[in-house]
Amino acid sequence: MRPLTLLLAALALQAQSPADLEAVVTTDAGVFRFAFHPAKAPKHVDQFLARARQGYFNGSAFFRVVPYGIIQGGDPLLKSPKTPRNLWGTGGLNLLPDEFSDLKHERGTVSTVRIPGKPNSGGAQFFVCIGPQTALDGKFSAFGHVTEGMDVVEKISQSPAGPDNLTTQPVKILSVTIEPKKVEPFLSATPAELARTVELKTTLGSLKIALEPSWAPEHVRNFLKLTASGWLNHTPFHRIVPGFVVQGGMAPGRSHPADRWVRNLKGEFHPDRKHLRGIVSMARGDHPDSASTSFFLMLGDAPHLDGQYSAFGRIVEGLEVLAALEKEPVNGETPQRPLLLLEATILP
């Protein structure tokens, strides 16, 4: 990119609302991203953006950790490997007035470090919560929340540390950059734009699903989002009940960049939609509005599901793959070997 183009791009980025931006924190343990809450702590957000753009945090480190509790970083003194341990955490303070709000210090909250007991002593140092820290609510200025990479934050929190919670070896912050917030796929798509076909490449072959937004538009939108973001790729078919369903779309314990967009859906129970062989519908828990990522392929007619589960598509090609899945050996309802959804693709 040419220098003038780079300058124009940088100016355009700075002109964006802080609510539309994210910090990208690259460490030697991995990368995580967090978004901002300018309405709750405008001075803290503005300061962080300005310092990040100046490269202030680059070369610093996360130096204080509580396993699965918090990680703390941003002290400019940590840029020097010669800074004695007794000075870790003493730099970059006394810069900002407090901006306490109703934001809770829960999993993923990003907040500003301050000197205990001293009002208006916050500054450049910040911490990230891995678990709820209710004792900190209303006492520290929360200004962001992690949108991707909580697994990296957790990993940093497990760094070896002494009784004072200072790490044996600081986790380097290689860079903090500012980028536009990622946009959720298909968030504003029209019903016509939702009428797509998705190909599922599985361990046993490929099948194609015609999505039906007239049946369940928000479930179709959700499935397209999971497909476009790659969330569904390499997830298992974990349940097979011959004559009933093949179920997939779950990934417990896995961290994915699109996790930020996973949420429960309100049930869309079309009164005339029947659960017949080849229909694709969303799995859910006991609550009718608890569907999120797990879906099932119908192997037989199941009228007891009609009006209770949100059917959103139908298999239009690859019924022989559905038949092959149905024949797989199982232990109870669990396949005896891994059966994967290798890749989900939206067809032109």
N, C-alpha and C positions, 0 to 999 in steps of 0.2 A: 504494500500500500504506500502511495506517495505521501511525503510529509504534509502537504496541504490537506489531503484526504484524511490523514490521521488526525490533524488538528480539528477539522470540521467534525469528525466523528467524536472526538473528545469533548468538544463544545456542546454537541447535541446530547451527549450522555449527561453532562453536568446540568443541562437545562431540564432534564427529566425530574419529575417529582421523586423525592426520596422513597415514597411508598411504592414506586415502580422499579426500585433498584435492589440489588443484593450484593453482599460482600462475599467474595470467594477467598477463603482462607486456605492457603496451601502450606502444609507442614511436612516434615520428613516422616510423618506417620500417616499421611493421606490428606485428602481435601474435604472440607465441608463448606457449606454455604449458609448464610442467614439473611433474612429480610429485616426491614426496619419498621418501627412504630413511631413515625414523626409526630403524630397527634398526641402521643403520650409523653415523649421526651425529646422535643425538637432540638434543644441545644446539644444534647448528647449525640443525637443522630447527625446533626450538621458537623460536629467536631469529628466524629468518626469518619465521615465521608471525606472531609477535608484532609485529615491526616493520612487516610489510606491512599488518597490520590497523590499525596506528597511522598509516598513510600516510607512513611514514619514507622510502620510496624515491620517492614521487611528486615529480616535478620534478627528479630527479637525471638521470644520463645514462650512456651507454656512452661512454667516453672513450679507451680503449686497445684497439687491434685488431691482430691478426695475420691477414692475408688467409687465409681458409680454415683458420685455426689456432684462435684464441680471440677472444672479446670480453670486456671487463672493464667493470663498472659498479658502482653502489651507493654511491659516495663521496658523503656528504651535502654536502661542500664544493662539488660541481658544481651544487647548487641555485642558487648565486649566479653570475651571468654575469661577475662582477668577480673571481672567484678566479683568481689568476695561474697560468699553466700549470705552473710549477715546483712547485705544491702539489697538482696533480691526482693523486689516488691516495694521498694521505697521511691522509685522514679516515676515521673509522669503523673503526679497527684496534685491536689490543690489547684485545679484548673477550671472547675465548673460548679455552678450552684446545683443543689439537689433538685431532681424532678421526679418525686415519688408519685406513683399512680396506682390504679387498681389492677395493673398487670401482675399476674401471679408468677412467682419464681417456680415454674414447673418444668417438666422435661423439655429441653431445647431453648429455654429462655436465655437471652444474652443480656447482661446487666453490667453496670459500671462499678468498679472497685472504688471504695472511699476509705478514708482513715477512720477506724472505729471510734465512735463517740464524737467525731468532729464534723459539724454541719458543713455543707458546701465544700467538701474536700475531694470530690470525685475528679477523675481526669481521664488519661488515655488508657489506663489498665482496664481490662474487662474480664468477666468470667462467664462461663457457660454451664448451665445446670443440666445434669444428666438425670437426676431424679428430683422430685418436689422438694423445695427448700422453703417451707412455709414460714420459718422463723425470719426469713429475709424480706418477706412481703412488706411493702410500705417503708422499708428502711434503706433500700438501694434503688437506683434509677434504672429500671429495666427499659431497654430500648430496641430489642430485636428478638427474633426467634429463628432457630435452625430450621431450614427447609430441606436440606440434603446432608447426608453424611453423619448422622448421629452415631453410626458404628465407629467412625473415626474419632469422634469426641469420646466415646466410651473407651476406645483403645488408649487414647492419651491419658484418660483418668486412671488407667491401670499401670501407668509407668512406675517403675521402682522409686520409692520415696522414703525419706527418713521419718522419725516421729513428729517432726515439725511440718510434715506434708510437702516439704520441698523436694523436688525430684533429684534423684542421684545424677541424672543427666537431663538437662532441659530439652524439651521437644521443640526444635527450631521452627519458627514461622518463616518460611521461605519467602512468602509474599502474601499481601492482602490487596486484592484488586476489586474494583467496582464494576458490575455488569448489570444490564437490564434484567429484571426478574423474568424467569422463564414463564412462558405462557402455556396454560393448560390446553392440550389439544382438543379441538372440537367444542370448546366451551361455548362459543356463540354460533355454532353451525345451525342452519335452518333445517326443518324436517326434510326438505328435498336433498340437502347435502348429507344427511344422515343415512339415506337409503343407499347403502354400499354393500359390497360383498367382501367377506374376509376369508382368506385361505389359511387353514391350520395345517402346518406340516408336523406330523406326529411320527413317533417311532415306527408306526405301522403303515405310513403313507399319508396322503393329503386328502382333506375334505374341504368343501367350500360352503360357507354359511351366508345366505341372503338375510341381511338385517331388515327388520320391519318396524320403522319408527311409528307407524300408525298403531301398532300394538302397545309399545312401551318406549316412548321417545327418550326418556332419561336413561333407561337401561341400555338402549342402543348407543347413546352418547358415551356412556361409561365404557362399554365394550370397545368402541372405537378409540377412546382415550387410552385404555390399557394396551390396545394393539399398537397404536401409533407411537407410544412411549417405550415400547419394548418390554413392558411390565410382564406380559404373559409368557414371554420367551423362556424356555427351559423350566417351566413349571410342570409338575407331574399330574397325570391322571391318577388320583389317589383312591378312587372308589369305583368299583364295578359291581352292579347287581344285575345279572342276566334277566332279560325281559323287562327291566325297569329303567336304569340309568347308568351312564358313564359320567363321572364327575371329575372336574379339574379346576384349575385357576386359583390354587392356594400355594403360598410360599412362606410358611412359618419360619421365623428366624432369619430370613433373608433381608438384606437392606438393598433398596433400589432407588435410583434418583426420582422415580415417579411416585414413590410412597406418599409424597406431599399431597397428591391429588386423590388418594384413596379415601373414600368416605362412604358411609351408609347411604343407601338409596331408599326413597319412599316407594312403597309397593305400587306397582302399576298392573292391576289385575283386570285384564280385558275380559268382559263377561262372555264373549263369544269365542275366545281362543282356547282350543282344546290341546291338551298335552298328549300328542300322538307320536308314533315313532318318527324320528328325524327332527322333531321340534327342539329348539335350544332355549333353555330357561335359566333363570338365576336361582342359585341356592341361597338359603338364608337360615338364620337361627329361629328361635321361638317368636321373636318380634317380627311382625310383618314388614317393618321398615329396616331390616338388618342386613339386606344383601349388600355386597361390596365388590368382591372379585371372583368368587367361586360360581361356576356355572355347571349345568349338566346337559347331556345329550340324551334325548329320550330313546330308549330301546323298545318300548312298547306303550300301549295306551294306558294312561293313568288318570282316569276322570277325577279321582280324589284330589289331584293337584290343581284342577281347573278352578280359577277364581281365588287361588291361594298363593300361587307363585307367578312370577312375572316372565312370561314367555316373550322373547324378543327377536327370534330368528328361526330359520329352518335350513336344514342341510339340503343343498340343491345338487351337490356332486360329491361322490366319495362314500356312498352308503355301504360299499363293500369294506371300507376302512372301519366304519361303525360296526359292521358285522364281525370284523376281525378283533376289534377291541372287546366285543361281547364274549368272544370265545377264549379270551386269555384266562389262564389258571389264576385262582385267587385263594387267599387264606381269609376266610370269612368274606369281607367285602374289599380286602386290600390285594391289589395285584401282586403276584409272586415275584415279578421282575419289574424294573423301572420302565414305565411307559410315559414318555415325555411329550409335551407340546413343544416341539423344537423351535418353531418360529410362527408367529401370527403376522399376516401381511394384509393390508388393505389393497384390494385389486383396483386397477384404473376403471 
